[in-house]
Amino acid sequence: MSDSPTTDQTPSQATTSAPPLPLVAEEETSSATTVSPQPPFFFRWLTYLLLMPLIALSTAFFGCISLICGLWDKSGRQQHAIASIWARSLLLLSLSGVKVIGAGKLPLGQPAVYASNHLSYMDTPVLFAHLPFQFRILAKQSLWKIPFIGWYLDRSGQVPVDSNSGRSMIASLGRGVATLKSGMPLVLFPEGGRTATGDLQTMMSGCAYMAIKAQVPLVPLTLVGTYELLPIHVYALYPRPLAIVVGDPIPTTGLTTRDADTLTQQLYRTISETYNRHHPSRNAQ
């Protein structure tokens, strides 16, 4: 019997259908021949001497406050508010403003799966700072073993993902579905890791699977500018305008898990087209 979590399939279908791909990658996708762009000399040294030390201090300060709040905040509401303030402080230090395009499309007041492209370490602060509701993220289970980080993730109710085996993945998907059914939105990066080139990578179908199982909308989020702000393997900031473009929510009512791949392809097309439309260098082509 297959370990596939596509439980809506018949036994004969399940043996020939691959399970949803992992929600996170074991290692972030990168190319040995790809060299990420370096910011100008001035911004490199501004980052090393001032911005990065301040970002580290902000992270430590708000992390400690969040851990203390976690002693009594079982709902995670206070910890999420602190994370939002922390994220805004990082964006302030990065000297980069964020514009939210299509905010009226956000299905506020109901759970949904929010799937975003993954360009940079700054993606998470951008989303925490500008999504106007409490949500949970999916993160690698190995992070739970790291002091302070793991404590925060556990006490704030984030969802661990273990992709070591098919059964572990099924359990991870189930935790995500349970979070959605409890009324809490999920935010995740279906590419599984940061892009090495700024281009959209192959998306994994776990986000579509969870949206279908919980019968909640799948909402495309397209981040623009964070790759140039802080590319993979670059440790200096290059300030610039950033944007979150909210796509039309994709309904999942009546779909089964057999539709997860098709739904993932639709999500990919939407984010890819939106990114190309809103990215300045691609508009110039």
Beta strands, then each sheet from edge to edge (+ up, - down):
strand 1: 98-101
strand 2: 113-116
strand 3: 136-140
strand 4: 159-161
strand 5: 186-188
strand 6: 218-224
strand 7: 242-246
sheet 1: 1+ 7+ 6- 2- 5- 3- 4-
end
